[in-house]
């Protein structure tokens, strides 16, 4: 229920003359009309379409009597979504255009004002960019614009004014600051004579730029900026663009009219820009935040109680979060750059259709404020997403730190929380390859650690298992000393997390590991190591070049540029997805070891110890760095399809959860019947979605879930 503040009218003494009586009567009726009008307006529902952009056709418009007996066509939308409405209206298929701010009045924040129902905090007039002036022959130009001199070349002014009367008004009210009142009376793109003045319906616009939108689309703008940020020359960009336009038979939209001049201007702006806005790094950060308000969803400087914290999310990242996060998983990569960067980075990522991680937000804070300040930025991020899409909801949240604020995550996102073990496995594997030279010993150590983790996830592992491990492998002194000094003191929180939280799938772990390597290659590649100690460099590079890399990863035409083939782009599929492209015939079993033929060099083979285990050891160069390689993933899938390996820990926990639900003594049979039907429904959905993954010799990451219902009793015995 809204709180509506009305202006208090004081009593006034008036004369008994007829003229004053008539004056009072007229003013009283005017006040009654005003109150009735605003009562009707503020009783309208606030409409918030669940799309990234929306237009007038997505809203239900109301007719309310306005001034001079006119009927205003209006609607209420969240004020934070006004830009979405402007973009949606600009994307009109029948008449593409762009709306600009023709006039704006804003009440200063500290200016005192009297609360009243029709008080306005902000007034914005949006007008079609093909108006209101008419620069055509015989057109009318406002007196204030009479000094305009037509240019000889139309390329210098792509948005030539043609007298379009389409415009709308946005008012932000004192009574409802979070709501915008949109008044849209002139919604036709016509001139003062009522004739179409631009777009496909205007016959005089055929063959001119007035047929299309006055500016390029946001997608093309991001593409140009991304290519420039990663070093693609202007000439190469224009050459590829012109080739694509010629291939389709000529221009068909505004994007096809991209000019060399526009791209050159963007390249010059990037070249002349600087991240160091002030010698003092803290002052420079403050200046950056002021000039990039749309990229910042949370910012707090150092204070007596709280440390510095900055949350960055661009418009493109917000779109990806809504697109790939709704009903799916969101993961937190909580540690990056702890040794090099002044402020380490926390990354929130979603998973695209190829299950590759896309960063949708970056949180920058000192190392000592890593887990305890989650509540400071998480609610702000959730509100930002919900403002765009009120129906957005997560299916699960993956953490990679046992000390993460689980309660805050559950409270904000209302979803289950999973734990990912990829970071620990990576560190163990990397140091094992470095500190232990014998492959057979490596395999035994890795297999034992993997078995300990499995026992912990099943609820039967303890700290004593780690003590026994260090005693049994005392001959591998270097690794045991490393494990005892670095990981043994940390295993307490990890044991608790693995016992209480579901374990994320191996495919998700491979995606997070791949993203971490991508960010490392793309960010930490500066020639001057001193630059890493400046935070203004970090936020600038994240918002420009790093976003450009990840934007281009999703761009279909990236392979047309030879620069994309270089190692610094680090594109491609994750290890789990690469493994699905390896045919079963390339897997050769030789006793306790397995060989996998290399897909690029057919004469080269990779030897795998502990085949079928998630802690297998591979001889390839990628695995020697501690990474999860496609050869290990392929052998895991191969053995599980053959029935010679157990399902993954994630599936075992899933099955155990169903068993616990079924074994729970219900007060009546209805709950048990519901649990059984739910389990059957889940398995049917998994079968329908992933049941075809085994055809044609392929192997999918989730194929094992198809038979989870029949394996349930066996898995319980194994636990």
C-alpha positions in Angstrom: 0.0 0.0 0.0 1.5 3.3 -1.1 1.9 6.3 1.2 0.4 9.3 -0.6 1.3 12.7 0.8 -1.3 15.4 0.2 -0.8 19.1 0.5 -2.5 20.5 3.6 -4.7 23.4 2.8 -5.0 26.1 5.4 -8.3 27.9 6.1 -8.5 31.3 4.6 -10.9 34.2 5.5 -12.8 35.5 2.4 -15.2 38.2 1.8 -18.9 37.5 1.3 -18.9 39.3 -2.0 -20.2 37.3 -5.0 -16.9 37.7 -6.9 -14.9 36.2 -4.1 -17.4 33.4 -3.7 -17.2 32.5 -7.4 -13.4 32.6 -7.2 -13.5 30.2 -4.2 -15.8 27.9 -6.0 -13.7 27.8 -9.1 -10.4 27.2 -7.1 -12.1 24.5 -5.0 -13.3 22.7 -8.1 -9.8 22.9 -9.6 -8.4 21.3 -6.4 -11.0 18.6 -6.5 -10.2 17.9 -10.2 -6.5 17.7 -9.3 -7.0 15.4 -6.4 -9.4 13.1 -8.4 -6.9 13.0 -11.3 -4.0 12.1 -9.1 -6.0 9.6 -7.0 -6.8 7.8 -10.3 -3.2 8.0 -11.5 -1.7 6.7 -8.2 -4.2 3.9 -8.1 -2.9 2.4 -11.3 -0.7 -0.7 -11.1 3.0 -0.4 -11.6 3.9 -2.5 -14.6 7.2 -4.3 -14.8 7.5 -6.6 -17.9 9.9 -9.6 -17.3 12.1 -8.8 -20.4 15.4 -7.0 -20.7 13.7 -4.3 -22.8 10.0 -3.5 -23.3 8.0 -1.1 -25.5 4.6 0.6 -25.5 3.0 -2.5 -26.9 4.1 -4.4 -23.8 2.2 -2.1 -21.4 -1.5 -1.5 -20.7 -2.2 2.1 -21.1 -4.8 4.1 -19.2 -6.8 7.1 -20.3 -6.9 9.8 -17.5 -8.4 13.3 -18.0 -5.7 15.9 -18.2 -5.5 19.6 -18.6 -7.8 21.5 -21.1 -10.2 18.5 -21.3 -7.5 16.3 -22.9 -7.2 12.6 -22.2 -3.7 11.6 -21.3 -2.5 8.2 -22.3 -0.3 7.1 -19.4 1.2 4.2 -17.4 3.3 3.6 -14.3 6.6 1.7 -14.5 9.6 1.4 -12.1 11.8 4.5 -12.5 14.9 2.2 -12.7 13.5 0.7 -15.9 12.9 3.9 -17.8 16.1 3.3 -19.9 14.7 -0.2 -20.8 11.5 1.4 -22.0 13.5 3.9 -24.1 15.6 1.2 -25.7 12.5 -0.9 -26.4 10.7 2.0 -28.1 13.8 2.7 -30.2 13.8 -0.9 -31.5 10.5 -0.4 -33.3 10.5 -2.8 -36.2 8.0 -0.7 -38.3 9.9 2.5 -37.6 13.4 2.1 -36.1 14.6 5.2 -34.3 16.3 6.5 -31.2 14.9 8.7 -28.5 17.0 11.5 -27.0 16.4 13.7 -24.0 15.0 16.9 -25.4 14.4 18.6 -22.0 15.0 17.7 -18.4 14.2 19.4 -15.1 15.5 17.9 -11.9 15.0 19.1 -8.3 18.3 19.4 -6.5 18.7 16.6 -3.8 19.2 19.1 -0.9 16.6 21.6 -2.0 13.7 21.8 0.5 10.3 21.1 -0.9 6.7 20.9 0.3 5.3 17.3 0.1 2.3 17.3 -2.3 0.6 14.8 -4.4 1.6 16.3 -7.8 5.1 17.3 -6.8 7.8 16.3 -9.3 11.3 15.3 -8.4 12.3 14.9 -12.1 10.8 15.7 -15.4 12.2 14.2 -18.7 11.0 14.8 -22.2 12.1 12.1 -24.7 11.8 12.9 -28.4 12.4 10.9 -31.5 15.8 11.8 -32.9 14.2 12.6 -36.2 12.5 15.6 -34.6 11.2 18.0 -33.4 12.9 20.3 -35.9 12.4 19.7 -39.6 15.6 20.3 -41.7 13.9 19.2 -44.9 13.2 21.8 -47.6 10.3 24.0 -46.4 10.4 22.5 -42.9 9.9 24.4 -39.7 12.8 25.0 -37.3 12.3 26.4 -33.8 13.5 30.0 -33.3 16.1 28.9 -30.8 17.6 26.6 -33.6 17.4 29.2 -36.4 21.2 29.4 -36.6 21.5 25.9 -37.9 23.4 25.7 -41.2 22.8 22.5 -43.3 26.0 20.6 -43.9 27.2 19.7 -47.4 27.8 16.1 -46.5 25.1 14.0 -44.9 27.7 11.6 -43.4 28.5 14.2 -40.8 24.9 14.2 -39.5 23.4 10.8 -39.8 20.3 11.8 -37.7 19.0 14.5 -39.9 15.9 16.1 -38.3 12.7 15.5 -40.2 10.1 17.0 -38.0 8.9 13.8 -36.2 6.3 14.6 -33.5 6.7 11.3 -31.6 7.6 12.0 -28.0 6.7 11.0 -24.4 7.1 12.5 -20.9 8.5 10.8 -17.8 7.8 12.2 -14.4 9.3 11.0 -11.1 6.9 12.0 -8.3 7.6 13.0 -4.8 4.8 10.8 -3.6 6.4 7.7 -5.3 10.1 8.3 -6.0 10.6 4.7 -7.1 7.9 4.9 -9.8 7.9 6.7 -13.2 4.8 8.2 -14.7 5.0 7.8 -18.5 2.7 10.1 -20.5 2.7 9.0 -24.2 0.1 10.9 -26.2 2.1 11.4 -29.4 3.1 7.8 -30.3 3.0 8.0 -34.1 6.2 8.7 -36.1 4.6 11.4 -38.3 5.3 15.1 -39.0 2.9 18.0 -38.3 1.0 17.1 -41.4 0.3 13.6 -40.1 2.5 12.0 -42.8 5.2 9.4 -42.1 8.5 11.3 -42.0 11.1 8.5 -41.7 11.3 4.7 -41.8 10.1 2.3 -44.4 6.7 3.9 -44.5 8.1 7.2 -45.7 8.5 7.0 -49.5 10.8 10.0 -49.6 13.2 8.2 -47.2 13.8 5.3 -49.6 17.5 5.2 -50.5 18.5 7.5 -47.6 19.6 6.9 -44.0 16.2 8.1 -42.8 14.9 4.6 -43.6 16.9 3.2 -40.7 17.6 4.1 -37.1 19.8 7.2 -36.7 22.5 5.3 -34.8 24.0 1.9 -34.8 22.7 -0.8 -32.5 24.1 -1.5 -29.1 25.3 -4.9 -30.2 27.3 -3.5 -33.1 28.7 -0.8 -30.8 29.9 -3.4 -28.3 31.4 -5.4 -31.1 33.4 -2.5 -32.5 34.6 -1.5 -29.0 35.5 -5.1 -28.1 37.5 -5.6 -31.3 39.4 -2.3 -30.8 40.1 -3.1 -27.2 41.8 -6.4 -28.1 43.9 -4.8 -30.8 42.1 -5.4 -34.1 43.0 -2.6 -36.5 40.3 -0.2 -37.8 41.0 -1.2 -41.4 40.5 -4.9 -40.6 37.2 -4.2 -38.8 35.8 -2.2 -41.7 37.1 -4.8 -44.3 35.2 -7.7 -42.5 32.1 -5.5 -42.1 32.0 -4.5 -45.7 32.5 -8.1 -46.8 29.5 -9.2 -44.7 27.3 -6.4 -46.2 28.3 -7.4 -49.7 27.7 -11.0 -49.0 24.1 -10.3 -48.0 23.5 -8.2 -51.1 23.7 -4.6 -49.8 22.6 -2.7 -46.7 19.4 -3.7 -45.0 19.6 -1.9 -41.7 21.4 0.9 -39.9 24.3 -1.3 -38.8 25.1 -2.0 -42.4 25.9 1.7 -42.8 28.8 1.6 -40.3 31.4 4.3 -41.4 35.1 4.2 -41.2 35.0 7.6 -39.5 32.9 6.3 -36.6 35.3 3.4 -36.0 38.3 5.7 -36.2 36.8 8.0 -33.6 36.2 5.1 -31.2 39.8 3.9 -31.7 41.1 7.4 -31.0 39.1 7.7 -27.8 40.4 4.4 -26.6 44.0 5.3 -27.4 43.8 8.6 -25.7 42.0 7.4 -22.6 43.9 6.8 -19.3 43.1 4.8 -16.3 45.2 7.0 -14.0 42.8 9.8 -13.2 44.8 11.0 -10.3 48.2 10.3 -8.7 46.5 9.2 -5.6 45.0 5.8 -6.3 42.1 6.2 -3.9 41.1 9.5 -5.4 41.4 8.0 -8.9 39.1 5.2 -7.9 36.5 7.7 -6.6 36.7 9.7 -9.9 36.2 6.5 -11.9 33.1 5.5 -9.8 31.6 9.0 -10.4 32.1 8.7 -14.2 30.9 5.1 -14.4 27.7 5.0 -12.3 26.0 2.6 -14.7 28.8 0.1 -14.1 28.8 0.2 -10.3 26.2 -1.6 -8.3 27.9 -1.2 -4.9 30.6 1.1 -3.6 31.8 2.0 -0.1 35.2 3.6 0.6 37.2 2.8 3.7 35.5 3.9 7.0 36.0 3.3 10.7 33.9 0.2 10.6 34.0 -1.2 7.1 36.8 -1.7 4.5 36.8 -0.6 0.9 34.4 -2.6 -1.4 33.5 -2.0 -5.0 31.0 -4.1 -7.1 31.3 -3.8 -10.9 28.6 -5.0 -13.4 28.2 -3.6 -16.9 24.9 -3.6 -18.8 26.1 -6.6 -20.9 27.0 -8.5 -17.8 23.6 -7.8 -16.3 21.9 -9.1 -19.5 24.0 -12.3 -19.3 23.1 -12.8 -15.6 19.4 -12.6 -16.4 19.8 -14.7 -19.6 21.9 -17.6 -18.2 21.2 -17.3 -14.5 17.4 -17.6 -14.4 16.5 -21.1 -13.3 20.2 -22.1 -13.4 23.4 -22.0 -11.5 25.5 -19.0 -10.3 29.1 -19.6 -9.1 31.5 -17.5 -7.0 35.2 -17.6 -7.8 36.3 -16.1 -4.6 40.1 -15.8 -5.0 42.0 -14.3 -7.8 45.2 -12.2 -7.7 45.8 -12.5 -3.9 49.5 -12.4 -4.5 49.8 -9.7 -7.2 46.8 -7.4 -7.1 46.3 -4.6 -4.6 42.7 -5.7 -4.2 41.9 -9.3 -5.1 38.9 -10.1 -7.3 35.9 -12.1 -6.6 34.0 -13.2 -9.7 30.4 -14.1 -10.1 29.9 -16.3 -13.1 27.1 -18.0 -15.0 27.3 -20.9 -17.4 26.3 -20.5 -21.1 25.0 -23.2 -23.4 28.5 -24.7 -23.8 28.8 -24.7 -20.0 31.6 -22.1 -20.2 31.8 -19.6 -17.3 30.8 -16.0 -18.2 31.6 -13.3 -15.6 28.5 -11.3 -14.7 30.0 -9.3 -11.8 33.3 -8.5 -10.2 33.7 -7.6 -6.5 37.0 -5.9 -5.5 37.9 -5.7 -1.8 41.0 -6.2 0.5 42.0 -9.8 1.3 41.0 -9.5 4.9 37.4 -8.7 4.1 36.7 -11.7 1.9 33.9 -13.7 3.5 32.5 -11.5 6.2 31.2 -8.7 3.9 29.1 -10.7 1.5 25.9 -9.2 2.8 27.1 -5.7 1.9 27.1 -6.2 -1.8 24.9 -9.3 -2.4 21.6 -7.7 -1.6 22.4 -4.7 -3.9 23.2 -7.1 -6.8 20.0 -9.1 -6.3 17.9 -5.9 -6.2 19.6 -4.7 -9.4 18.7 -8.0 -11.2 15.2 -8.1 -9.8 14.5 -4.5 -11.0 15.1 -5.7 -14.6 13.3 -9.1 -14.2 11.0 -9.6 -11.2 10.6 -13.3 -12.1 14.4 -14.0 -12.0 15.3 -16.9 -9.7 18.4 -19.0 -9.2 18.4 -22.8 -9.1 21.6 -23.0 -7.1 24.6 -21.0 -5.9 28.1 -22.6 -6.0 30.8 -21.5 -3.6 34.5 -22.5 -3.6 35.3 -21.3 -0.1 34.1 -23.3 3.0 34.0 -20.0 5.0 31.6 -18.3 2.6 28.5 -16.7 4.1 26.1 -19.5 3.4 23.3 -17.9 5.5 23.4 -14.7 3.5 23.4 -16.5 0.2 20.3 -18.5 1.1 18.6 -15.5 2.6 19.2 -13.3 -0.5 18.8 -15.8 -3.4 16.4 -18.3 -1.8 18.2 -21.3 -3.4 20.3 -24.3 -2.4 24.1 -23.8 -2.0 26.7 -26.2 -3.4 30.4 -26.4 -2.7 33.0 -26.7 -5.4 36.3 -28.5 -4.7 38.2 -27.6 -7.9 40.6 -25.1 -6.2 41.8 -27.6 -3.6 42.1 -30.4 -6.2 44.1 -28.1 -8.5 46.5 -27.1 -5.7 47.0 -30.7 -4.7 47.6 -31.9 -8.2 49.9 -29.1 -9.2 52.2 -29.5 -6.1 52.1 -33.3 -6.4 53.4 -33.1 -10.0 56.1 -30.6 -8.8 57.2 -32.3 -5.6 56.9 -36.0 -6.5 58.7 -37.2 -9.6 57.7 -40.9 -9.7 54.4 -41.4 -11.6 53.4 -44.5 -9.7 53.8 -42.7 -6.4 51.8 -39.7 -7.8 49.0 -42.0 -8.8 48.9 -43.7 -5.3 48.9 -40.3 -3.5 46.2 -38.8 -5.7 44.0 -41.9 -5.5 44.3 -41.9 -1.7 43.4 -38.2 -1.4 40.4 -38.8 -3.8 39.2 -41.7 -1.6 39.4 -39.5 1.5 37.3 -36.8 -0.1 34.7 -39.4 -1.2 34.5 -40.7 2.3 34.1 -37.2 3.7 31.3 -36.4 1.2 29.5 -39.7 2.2 29.8 -38.7 5.9 32.3 -41.3 7.1 35.6 -39.4 6.6 37.4 -37.7 9.5 40.6 -35.8 10.3 42.1 -39.1 11.3 42.1 -40.2 7.6 44.4 -37.3 6.8 46.7 -38.3 9.7 46.9 -41.9 8.3 47.6 -40.5 4.8 50.6 -38.5 6.0 52.0 -41.5 7.9 51.5 -43.9 5.0 53.2 -41.6 2.5 56.1 -40.4 4.6 58.5 -41.4 1.9 57.0 -38.7 -0.4 58.4 -36.1 2.0 58.2 -32.9 0.0 54.6 -33.2 -0.8 53.6 -34.4 2.7 55.4 -31.4 4.3 53.6 -29.1 1.9 50.3 -30.8 2.7 50.9 -30.6 6.4 51.9 -27.0 6.4 49.3 -25.6 4.0 46.3 -27.8 3.9 46.1 -29.8 7.1 45.2 -26.7 9.2 42.5 -25.7 6.7 40.8 -29.0 6.3 38.4 -28.6 9.3 36.1 -26.1 7.5 36.4 -28.1 4.3 35.3 -31.3 6.0 32.3 -29.5 7.5 31.4 -28.0 4.1 31.7 -31.3 2.2 29.5 -33.1 4.8 26.8 -30.4 4.9 26.7 -29.1 1.3 26.1 -30.9 -2.0 29.2 -31.2 -4.2 29.1 -29.4 -7.5 29.5 -31.5 -10.6 32.9 -32.1 -12.3 31.6 -30.3 -15.4 31.1 -27.2 -13.3 34.5 -27.6 -11.7 36.1 -27.8 -15.2 34.2 -24.6 -16.2 35.4 -22.7 -13.2 39.0 -23.9 -13.6 38.9 -22.8 -17.3 37.5 -19.4 -16.4 40.2 -18.9 -13.8 42.9 -19.6 -16.4 41.3 -17.3 -18.9 41.2 -14.4 -16.4 44.9 -15.1 -15.5 46.1 -15.0 -19.1 44.0 -12.0 -20.0 44.5 -9.8 -17.0 48.0 -10.5 -15.6 49.9 -9.9 -18.9 51.3 -6.4 -18.2 55.0 -5.6 -18.9 55.3 -3.4 -15.8 54.6 -5.4 -12.6 54.1 -2.2 -10.6 50.8 -1.5 -12.3 49.3 -4.4 -10.4 49.4 -2.3 -7.2 47.0 0.3 -8.6 43.3 -0.3 -8.3 42.3 2.3 -10.9 44.2 0.2 -13.5 42.3 -2.9 -12.4 38.8 -1.5 -12.6 39.5 0.1 -15.9 40.9 -3.0 -17.5 38.0 -5.2 -16.2 35.4 -2.8 -17.6 37.0 -2.5 -21.0 39.5 -5.1 -22.2 38.5 -8.0 -20.0 34.8 -7.6 -20.9 35.8 -7.3 -24.5 37.5 -10.7 -24.4 34.5 -12.4 -22.8 32.0 -10.5 -25.1 33.9 -11.8 -28.2 33.9 -15.3 -26.8 30.1 -15.2 -27.4 30.5 -13.6 -30.8 29.9 -16.0 -33.7 32.2 -14.1 -36.1 35.3 -14.1 -33.9 37.1 -16.7 -36.0 37.2 -14.3 -38.9 40.0 -12.4 -37.1 43.4 -14.1 -37.0 44.2 -12.4 -33.7 41.6 -14.6 -32.0 43.7 -17.6 -32.7 46.5 -16.4 -30.4 47.0 -17.9 -27.0 46.2 -14.8 -25.1 42.6 -15.1 -26.1 42.5 -18.6 -24.5 39.1 -19.4 -26.0 37.6 -22.8 -26.8 35.7 -25.4 -24.9 36.3 -26.6 -21.3 38.0 -29.9 -20.7 34.7 -31.6 -20.0 33.2 -30.5 -23.3 36.4 -31.3 -25.2 36.3 -34.9 -23.8 32.9 -35.4 -25.4 34.4 -35.0 -28.8 36.9 -37.8 -28.3 35.5 -41.0 -29.8 35.5 -44.2 -27.7 37.8 -45.8 -30.2 40.6 -43.5 -29.2 40.6 -45.0 -25.7 42.9 -48.0 -25.3 43.1 -50.0 -22.0 46.4 -51.6 -21.1 46.2 -53.2 -17.7 45.9 -50.7 -14.9 46.6 -47.8 -17.2 44.7 -46.3 -20.1 46.0 -44.5 -23.2 44.1 -41.8 -25.0 45.2 -40.8 -28.6 45.8 -37.1 -29.0 43.2 -35.4 -31.3 45.7 -33.1 -33.1 48.7 -35.4 -33.3 47.4 -38.9 -34.0 50.9 -40.4 -33.3 50.9 -39.0 -29.8 49.2 -40.8 -26.8 48.6 -39.7 -23.2 48.9 -42.2 -20.4 46.4 -42.0 -17.5 46.9 -43.6 -14.1 43.9 -44.3 -11.8 41.6 -44.4 -14.8 37.9 -43.7 -14.0 38.8 -41.7 -10.9 38.2 -37.9 -10.6 41.7 -37.8 -9.2 43.5 -39.6 -12.1 46.9 -38.6 -13.2 47.6 -37.8 -16.9 50.9 -37.3 -18.7 49.8 -34.4 -20.9 51.2 -30.9 -20.4 47.9 -29.3 -19.3 47.5 -31.8 -16.5 51.1 -31.4 -15.3 50.1 -27.8 -14.4 47.4 -29.1 -12.1 44.5 -28.7 -14.5 41.7 -31.1 -15.2 42.4 -32.3 -18.8 40.0 -33.7 -21.4 41.8 -37.1 -21.4 40.9 -37.7 -17.7 37.3 -36.6 -18.3 37.0 -38.8 -21.3 38.2 -41.9 -19.4 35.8 -41.2 -16.6 32.9 -41.0 -19.0 34.1 -44.1 -20.8 34.4 -46.2 -17.7 31.1 -45.1 -16.3 29.3 -46.0 -19.6 31.1 -49.4 -19.4 29.8 -49.9 -15.9 33.3 -50.3 -14.5 33.4 -47.1 -12.4 31.1 -45.7 -9.8 28.9 -42.6 -10.5 30.2 -39.2 -9.5 30.1 -37.9 -6.0 27.4 -35.4 -7.1 25.2 -38.2 -8.3 25.8 -40.3 -5.1 24.7 -37.3 -3.0 21.7 -36.8 -5.2 20.6 -40.4 -4.8 21.3 -40.3 -1.1 19.1 -37.2 -0.8 16.2 -39.1 -2.5 16.7 -42.1 -0.2 16.7 -39.9 2.9 13.5 -38.3 1.7 11.9 -41.7 1.1 13.1 -43.1 4.5 11.8 -40.1 6.4 8.8 -41.4 8.5 5.8 -39.3 7.2 2.7 -38.5 9.3 0.6 -39.9 6.4 1.1 -41.6 3.1 0.5 -38.4 1.1 4.0 -37.1 1.8 5.7 -40.4 0.8 3.6 -40.6 -2.4 4.6 -37.0 -3.2 8.3 -37.8 -2.6 8.1 -40.9 -4.9 6.4 -39.0 -7.6 8.9 -36.2 -7.3 11.8 -38.6 -7.7 10.2 -40.2 -10.7 9.5 -36.9 -12.3 13.1 -35.7 -11.8 14.5 -38.8 -13.5 12.1 -38.5 -16.4 13.2 -34.9 -16.9 16.8 -35.9 -16.9 16.2 -38.8 -19.3 14.3 -36.5 -21.7 17.1 -33.8 -21.6 20.2 -36.0 -21.6 19.1 -39.4 -22.7 20.3 -39.0 -26.3 23.9 -38.1 -25.3 25.2 -41.7 -25.8 24.1 -41.9 -29.4 26.7 -42.0 -32.2 29.5 -42.9 -29.8 29.2 -39.6 -27.9 29.4 -39.4 -24.1 27.7 -36.6 -22.1 28.6 -35.2 -18.8 25.2 -35.9 -17.4 24.4 -39.2 -19.1 25.0 -41.0 -15.8 21.9 -39.4 -14.4 19.6 -41.3 -16.8 19.9 -44.5 -14.9 20.2 -43.0 -11.4 16.8 -44.4 -10.4 17.9 -48.0 -11.1 21.2 -47.5 -9.4 19.7 -46.0 -6.3 19.7 -49.1 -4.1 23.2 -50.1 -5.2 24.6 -46.7 -4.5 23.1 -46.7 -1.0 24.9 -49.9 -0.1 28.2 -48.4 -1.4 27.7 -45.4 0.9 
